[in-house]
Amino acid sequence: MNPTAVAGPTHSPAGPPPFDPSRPAVPVSYPIKTLAELESRSYFDSFHFPFNKSSVVLRNGRCLADRPRMLVCHDMAGGYTDDKWVQGGSNPEAYAIWHWYLMDVFVYFSHNLVTLPPPCWTNAAHKHGVKVLGTFITEWDEGRVNANKLLATKESARMYAERLTELASALGFDGWLLNMEVNLGVGKIPILTEFVSHLTKTMHALVPGSLVIWYDSVTVDGNLIWQNQLNQKNKPFFDVSDGIFLNYSWLKDYPNRSAAVAGDRKFDVYVGIDIFGRGTYGGGQWNTNVALDVIKRGNVSAALFAPGWVYETKQPPDFATAQNRWWSLVEKSWGIMQSYPLVLPFYSNFDQGRGQHVAIDGGQVSSAPWNNISSQSFQPCLKFSGDSSSDSIQVLVDFKEASYSGGGNIKFKGTLPDVGYFSTKLFRGELLLGDLPVYFTYSAKLDGNSLIGLSLEFSSAVEGKISVLLASRGNTLLTMNQFSSKFNKVIMPRRVTKSKTDPGWVILENSISMKGFTLTEIHALCYSSNPEFGKLRSNLQTDGKVFKSSLSPNPTQYSAILGHISVKTSGQDFVFPPSTSWLVEGQDIEWTSVSQKSKTLSVKLSWRLKDGKTSLFPKYNIFVEKLSNQGVGKQEYLGVAHVEAFYVFNLVVPSGTSNLKFIIQVCGIDGTSQPVKDSPSFLMQNVNPPVPGGRFWSRKCSTTNIIFIIISIIISIIAIVTVIF
């Protein structure tokens, strides 16, 4: 792999202490850098380990499709940048990918020995049906030392393979990219083959559907000579793994040659393209599609390396626009790989995992900028034209306007075309409908006469294709007159309500029965409640004379925001366990005096159902109430957890605070949230450090040991006073 040079952090004697994974701290993702760490299994003793488990199971089965596939390998600035903060960071401009529907496999890559994917990437990818791989790499002088130790014996090779399998299984990702980028003695090759084979077998046994992919590097002769094609020098490694990632410096006929060598496994050949353009066919960058077209004609799979090029090189005019433009070239060349919805319930709030605020059920709970890719919802496959003047309505995922849920929404703004409406595809699905009616719920903010509905496409082997409009609020007769000739069925909303927290949000509910049909597409349909039909419009020649007159609607200004979409059948409403069903604990408690007026608290909150059952909830919103002696406190949003734990770090507790009430708001996969008043909570008494400027630390806290803590503090104070006087 072409390395991206990254200077490591340096610490002066007065700088921060070295990273100690055993100590409580803000949860981070980090790699394993030595074989000793890998062998000792020290990672599992880390404070950060439980936070790094992915919480989203791979969405649509375990088998890769029997077609050319798309692998995307993420390499950026050495890895573990904004994405290392497991509970999210504060950079709203952090890098993210939201074009998951264009890929099959995602690899998290860095130049560390064992690169463990941060859970945010695994959560987002799994939601969209994309497999996630970590990376095992040996390179340069240190890599050769590691490789020789790894391959000392077949027993050592199998042991390290089992350690890698254990890590992938425990953290919930789907396999490994192996990059043995060193020269080896030819005598080591049989042991290397055993390592690859054993890793593949153990991964398949422990993680069904997992992948082990070999990178085109060292050959069967032990030489580090990139082949750029599948041939007899690297095929033995291909034969004992799930695929090969070919180096980038291939020639035009290499994909065809590789397909011939692979035989019926031709789709397991992933032909590499370096997006930075370093020695790659076609030059990468904005010409990536040139290489993709050749690979597709070769009927093999593709591997895109470092698509973060768009972000790292600050391509104009801004990251989001450049990102959409670049991926649109990939889509045009390669096509869409993933479809959703596939099952119900289905929910999307269009969140890209970054933003300027956080909203829940129409009400804003935080105005702080943030990033957390784990919070990504199903991403719409919006078409990017690249020409703002060609579209009458501009469509974009927006972070600035208030959101109904999360930190994003879809904004529609512009002028309705002469036909009186504008349609854009949001999702491409493969959802087979059964006996029960299907309920569509969506939220919108509508300016003036602007309305927004959902246009649905269905298909059936018997009845063919059918289009249905789930109309917005408004005049039924006018809506029918406008759209009955354009759709097979027009359905007015069964209920229209307003958000209790922000009346600007309108929530529309529709239902439809389409037994035996497959929902294939969901579109947003923009139109007006008062189309100005019948007015004479004239197109004038330059001399001012009438050239042509016609009856058509006048241009209508349009502005609307789509907040979320929910699709489910009856009986799929989430029933949240009562708060008494949960056991909530506080652990690793540390109080620190800041001043006479305040102190800070750090505490690990953990929760679980008392009956021992595994919860099926995708996330938890964390709040705190700082209660005074009168029991009155303001509710503050702290963040979101995707596992059953959250670390509160340096929470400022002002004087006069008697208790802290931490609230764990449980969220369902259908986008609903348990009312805060009914959510599980943990009440913690305010504790002062024993001396001014000091610290008080406790390993664990529950309601049964708070009294013990208070007594201990009183004894400490008495002892100090006795010594002084």
N, C-alpha and C positions, 0 to 999 in steps of 0.2 A: 504494500500500500504506500502511496506517496504520503510521507509524513508532513504534518503541519507543525512547524517548530513553535513550541510554547515555552516561555520562560517560567520556571517554577517559582513559587513564592519564596522570598527570603525573609529571615527573621533576625532582627538585631537582638542583642542580649536582653534589651528591655521590651522586646516584642511579645506577642502572645505565645503561650506555651505550645509545644507540638500537639497535634491532634491525638487525643486519647479516646478511641472509640468506646471504651468501657465507662466513661464518665457521662452523666446526664448532660445533654446539650440540645440545642435546636436540631431536630432530626435531619440528617443529610444522607445522600447517596454517595458512595465512594467505591473505588476499585480495590482489588486485592493485588498487591505489588510484588509479593515474593512467593516462591513455592513453599517456604516454611509456613506462611500464613495459610495457604491453601491446604497444606497437609494437616496442620494442627486444628483446623475447623474453628479458629478463633473468631471468625466472622459471626458465628452463631451466638457468641457470648457478648457481642456488641450491644450497647444501649440502643443503637440505631436499627438493629436487625428487624424487630417486629414492625417498625414503621415502613420498611422497604419492601414488604410483601405486596404484590399486586392484588387488587380486590375485585377485578373484573375477569370473569371466565371468558375464554375465547368464544366469540358470539356464535359462529355458524359452523360447528363441527370441527373436525381435525384434519381432514384430507384436503390437500391442494387440488385445485381444478386441473383436469387433463387438457391443458391449453398453454400457450406461451404466457409466462408469468412475469410479474414486475417485483423485483427486490430493490429496496431503497436502503442504502447504508449511510447512516448519519455520522459525520465526522466534523466536529467543530471545535477549534481552539483547545484541543486536548481533552474535550469532554468535561462533563460535570461543571457546567457554568450556571446559568440561572436555573436549570432543571435539577440541580442537586438538592435544592431546598424542598424536602418531601412535603411539607405542609404549605408550600407556596412561598414565593418571593414578592418583592415590592416593585419590580420593574415591569410596567405595562407594555414595554416595547420588546420584551424577551422573545427569543426565537420560538416559533411553534410551526408545526405542520398541521394543516387541516384538510388536505386533499387525500385522505385515506382511501377513498373509493377508487383511486387509481393504482393501488398497490396490493400485493399479496403477502410480502414478507418485509419486515423492518429490522435492520441490524443497528444496534448501538455500538459504535466503534470508538476506541481510544488507543493510545500507545502504551497502556498499562498491561501487565501480564494477564490479568483477568478483569475484563470490563463487564460489570454487572449493570444491566439497564436500570436507570431510575424508574421507580414504579409508575411515575406519571406517563411515561411513554408506553409502558405495557398496558396500563388502564385504557388510554385513548385508543391504542391500536386494537386491542381485543374487542372493545365495543364495536369497532367497525369491521371485525372479521379478519384482522391482519395479525399474522404470527410475529413474534418478537424474539430476536436472537441476541445473546451476549457475544463477546469476542474473547478468544484465547490467542495470545500473540507472543511469539518469541522473535526478537529482532536485535540487530547490532551485537556488540560484544557480550553484553549482559544476557541477551537472548540466547546466544550460543551456549553460555554456561548453564542457563536454565534448561535448554533443550537436552544437553548431555545428562543433566541430573534426572530429568523427566524420563529419558530413554535409557537409563542405566541398565535396567532389566525389564523384562515383560511384566514382572510383578509391579514394579514402580509405575510403569505406564498405565496399567489397569487401575492401580490405586488412585492416581491423579485423575483419571477419567471418571472414576466413581465419585470423587470429590466434586467435580464439575457437574455431574448429573444431580447430585444432592443439592447443590446450590440452585440450579435451575428449577428443580421441583419445589424447593422450599420457598423460593421467591416468586414462583408462578409465571416464569417466562418459558419460551418454547424451544430453546436449543442454542447451538453455538456456531459461530463462524470460526474456523481454525486457520490461523495465519502463521505458519512455520517459516518465517522469512529469514532463514539462516542456512549456511552451508553445514552439511552433516557428513560424517563418515559413512560410506556405503553400508557398513555393518550395522548402522543404526536404523536403516530403512525398514527391515522386518519388524523391529520393535515399534517404529512410528506407525506402520500399517496396523499393528495390533492396537495401538493407542486409539487410532481413528475408528477402527472396527468396534472396539470395546465401548467407546464413548457412544457410538451410534446405537449399539444394542442395548446398553443400559438406559439411554435416554428413551428409546422406544418402549422399553418395559415399564419405566417409571412415569413417563409423560407421553401417553399415546398421541400420535400425530406430530411428535416433535421432529426437529430437523437438525442435522449436523452437516454443515456445508464446508467444503475444503476450498481454500483460496489457492489459486494457481501460483505456486512459489517454488519450493524445493522439489526436485525431481526424484525419480527412483534411483538415480545415480548419486544422490546426495548433494547435487549441485544446486545453488540458488540461481536458477535460470528460468525466468518467466516465459511460458510457452505461448500465451495469448490465444490458445486454442486447446481443445481437448485432443490429446494424442497419447501415444503409448508411454510417454515419459511421465504423465501425470494421471493416466487413467486408473492405475491400481488404487489410488486414493479415492477417486470417483466411485470405483466399484464397491468400496466398503463404507461409503457415506451416502448422504441423501442428495448430494449435488456438488457442483463446482462453480466457483466464482472466478471467471477468467480475467486476467489482467487486461489493461485498457489499450495496449499498443497493438491491436489486431489489424489485419488487412481485410479488404472487402469480402474475400471468399472464405474467411475463417469461420464465420457462423455456419455456413453450409458444410464445411469440412467437419466441424465439431458435431453437427447433427448426425452426419453419417457415422462417425465413430461411436456416438452415444446410442444409436439405434432407437429402440422403443423408449429410451430414457432421455430423449432429446430435450424435453422441457425441464429436465434437471440441470441443464447447462445454462448458466447465467452469465451472459457476455457483458463485461464491465465497460462503463463509460465514466470517466472522471469529469465531473461538471466543471472543475477549474480548467480543464482543457490540457492538462499536462500529458503530452504524448498520446492523447486519445483520438480515436477515429472521429473525424468531423469537427474536432476542436471544442466540443462541449459547449458550455455557457449557453448563449442564445441559439446555438446550432445543435443542441442535444438531439433534436428530432431527426437530424440527418443520420446519426448513428442508429437511432431507434428504428428508422425505416428499413435500414439494411438488416438489422437483427431480426425484425419481424419477417422480412422476406426469407430469412434463413430458417424460420420456423423453430427458433429456440427462445429462451427466456432472456430478460434483460436485467442488469444490475446497475443502478445509478449510485455513484459514489459522491458524497458531499454536496447534496442539493442545497445545503446552507450557504453555498456560494452567493446566492442572491442576497442573503442577509449580511454575510461577512464583507462583501465588496460594496455594500450600500448602493445597490442598483436603483436608479431613479424611476419614478419620482418619489416613491416611498416604498417601504417593505411590502405592505399588503398588496399594493397594485402590482409591483414587480413579481411578487410571489404568484399571484393569480395569473399573470401573463405567462410566466415561465411554465407553470403546471398546465396551462391551457395548451401549450405546444406538445407536452407529453400526452395529454388526453387526445389531441387531434391525431397524433401518430399511433398511439398504442390502444386507446379506448378505455372504457370504464371496466374495472375489475370486480368491484363489490356492489351489491344491491342491498338496499334496506328501505322500508321495513321488510323483514322476513317472518317475524313473529310478533304477537301482541302480548302485553301492551308495548306501544312505541311512543317515545317522547323525545322532543328536541326543543331546546331553548336557544339553539344556534350559538352557544357559547364556544369561543375558540380557546378558552383557558387563559385569558388575559383581559385586562380592562381597567377602567377608571372608577368603578363602583361595583357594589354587589347588591342585588335585589332578591327578595323572596316573596312570592305571591303578590307581585305588584308594588311592594313597598321597599324602598331602599334602606338597607341595614348598615351599609358602609360606604363612605366616600373616598376611601384610601385606594390608591393604585395597587395593582396586584398582578401576579401570574401564577398559574398552576395548571399544567396541561392535563392533570387528572380530572379537572372540572369540565373538560371538553364534553359537549353533548354531540349527538349525531350531527354531522356536518352536511349542510345542503350542497348539492352539486350545481352551484350557480354558474351560468355560462359567462365567460369573460370575452367580450368583443374586442376590447382594446381601443375602441373608438367611441368616446362619450357622445359625439355628435350623431352617431348612427342609431342610438337608442333613445326613444322618446321618454322613457322612464329609466332613471339610473337606479341600479339595485346594488346594495352593498351591505356587508355585515358591519354594524356600527357599534362603537363602544362609548360614544359621547352622550347620545340620547339616553334617557332613563330606560332601564330594562324592566321587563316583567319578572324575569327570573335570571339569576346569574349576572353576567356582566356584558352580554351582547344581545343583539336583536337584528332583524333585517329591515333596512330602511328603503322605502320606495319614494322617489321624488322626481318630478318632471312634468311633462305634458302628455295627456292621453292622446293616442293617435286618432286619426279620423274615424276609424271603425268604432271608437268609443270605449275600448278596453285594451288592456295590456296583460300578457300572460308570460310567466317565466317558471321553468321547472325547478322544484326544490329537491325532490327525492325520486329515485328510481327504485321501485320495489319488486318483490316477488312474493307477495303475501296472498296465499290461498284462503278465501273466506268460507266459513262454515255456516251452520244454521243460525247462529245468534246474530242479532243486529250489531253493527259496528258504530261506535260513538266517536265523532270527531269534535274536539274542543280546541279552540285557539283564541289567543288574546291579540288585540290590536288597539293602536291609537290612531284615530282618524281625524284629519283636519278638514274642516268645511264639509263639502259634499263627497269627499273621498270615501270609498268603500273597498273592502278587500274580502274575497271569497276564496274557496279552495276548489280547484278544478282537478277532478280525478279521472284517471284512465284505467279501465278494466279490460281484461281479455278473457275469452272463454272459447274452448275448442268447438262448442256448439253454436254460440251466438256471435263469435268474433269479438271485435273491439267496441266498447261502449264508453261514452264520455258523460260524466255527471258533474254538475255544478252545485257545490254547497254554497249557497249565496249568503251574502252578508245581511245585516239588518236593512230595513227599508221597505218601500212600497212593493207589495207582492205582485200586483198587476203590471206595474212598470218593469219590474225585474223579469217577469215571464215574457212580456212583449219584446224585451231586449235580447233575451238569451235562449228562449225555447227552440228557436230554429237552429241554434248553434250547438246545443247539447242534447243528448238523448233523454236526459232527465235534469230538471232544475228543482232543488230542494231548498226551501226557506228554513232558517234556523228554528229549532224547537224551543230554544230559550236564549235570551240575551240579557246579561247582567253586567254590572259594573264592579270593579275591584273595590273592596272595602277600604284598602289602604291608599289607593290612588284612583279616584273615580274617572281619571282620564283613560284608564284601561277598560276596554269593553271585552267581555268574555262571551264568545259565541259557541253554542253547542248545536250539533247536527247529528242525525243518525241515518243509517242506510242499511238495507239488507240486500246482499248480493251473493247468495249462496252459490258455490261452484265457480265463482269468478275469481280471478287473480288480480289484485291491485298492482298495477305496473308503474304508475307515475302519480306524483302529487305536485300540482302546480299552484302558484299563487295567482289569482286573477284580480287585477286592479281595474276598478271602474268607478263611475260617479252615480250618486243618487239622483242627479238632475241633469242628464245629458241634454244638451241644447240642440235637439234635432230640428230640421226644417228651416234653419236660418240660411239665407242666401249668402254664399261665399263666392267671391269673384277673384280670379287670378288676372292681374293686369299686365298688359304689355308695357314696355318702357315708355311708349308715347302716351300712356294713361288710358288707352282704350280697353274696353272689356275684351279679353281673349276667350274666356270660358267661364260659364256660370254653372253651378251645380248645387243641389240640396245635400248638405252633409253637416255633421256636428261641428260646432266651433271648437277650437283648441281649448281643452279644459285642464287647468292646473291641478296637479295631484300630489298629495303628500300623505303617507301612511307608514306605520311601523308595525311589524309583525313580531309579537313577543315570544310565542311558543306554539307548538302543536302537540296535541296528545291524541292518540288513537288507541281505543281498547273496546272490548266487548263487555256486556253486562256480567257482573260477578267478578270483574277484575279490579274493583276498587280495593285499594290497600287498606287492610285493617291493622292498625298499629297496636302492638302490645301495650298494655297500661304501664305507666311509669313504675309501678310496684313490681313489674316483671323483671326489672333490670337491677343488677348489682353494680354500683359505681364506686370506684375507689380513687384516692389520691396517693401517689407514690413519689419518692425522690423529692420531697418538699424542702425548699430552701427560701428562707426569708433574709432579706438584706436591707439594712437601714440606708436610706438615701439622705434624709434630712429629718428635722424635727416634725416636718409636715407630711412626710410620706416615706414609704418603704416599698420594696419590690418583692414579688413572689414568683418563684418558679416551681412548677408542679407537673408531674405526669398524671393525667387523668386516664383511667381505663374503665371499660364497662363490658358487661356480658350478660346474656340472659340467664336467669337463675336456674332454669330447667336444663341448662347445658346444651340446648339446641344452637346450631350455627345460625346466626342471623343472615337474612338475605337482603340487607339494605345496602344500597350503593354508596351512601355517604351520610354524614352527620354534621349539622351546623352547630357550632359551639358558641355559646353566649355566657356572659357573666353578669351578675347583678351585685353591685357593691352596696350592701345594706347598712344603714345607719342604725343607731340605737332605737329609732322609731320604726325600723323595719322597712323603710322606704329606700329604694335604690333604682338607678337608671340601668336599663338593659344595654349591654355592649356586645357587639359581634366580635368574636375573636378569630374565627377562621373556620375551615372545613376539614373534616377528617374522613379518610377513605378506608381506614382500618379502625378497629375498636380501641383506639388510643389517640391522645392528643397531648402534646407537650406545651404548656403555658410557660413562656419565658419572660422574666422580668416584667410582670404585670404590675403597674404602678397602683399602689393602694394608699389613698390619702388618709390622713388622720380623721378620726370620727367614723371610720368604717368598722362596724362591729363584726360583720360576717360577710363571707363571699358565697354566693350561690352560683355554681357552675351548671349550666343547662345543656343537655345533649339533645338537640332536635333531630329526630329520626326522619329520614327521607326515603320515599319509595321509588321504585324504578319507573313508575308512571308520572313522576314529577311532583307528586303531592308531598306535603310536609306535615308532620304531626304538630298540632297546635302547641305552642311553647308551654302553655299552662299545663298541658297533659304529658309533657316530655320528662324523661328521667333526669334527675339532677343530683348534685352533690353539694352539701352545705359544709362550709369550712369556716371555723372560727378564726378571727384575726389574731395572729400571734406576733408578739414583739420579739426581736432579737434580744438576748440577755444583756448586752451592753451596747451603748451608742456606737454606731458605725460597725457593729458586729453582724454576725450571721447566725441563723438558727437552721439546722438541717435535720430532717427526719426522713427515714427510708420509706415509711408508709403511714398513711393516715386514714382512719375511718371514724365513724361516729363513736365507736367504742373506746378509742384511745385519745380523743381530744382532751378529756379530763386529765389523763396522765401527762400530756404535753404541758397543760397549764400548770399542773402541780410542779413539774420539773423546772419550769421557768421561774416560778415563785421561789423555789428552793435556791436556784442559781442567784437570784437577786438578793435574797437574804444572805447568802454566803459572801457576795461582793460587799454588801453593806457592812457585814461583820468585820471583814478584813480592813476596810477603810477606817472604821471608827474604833 
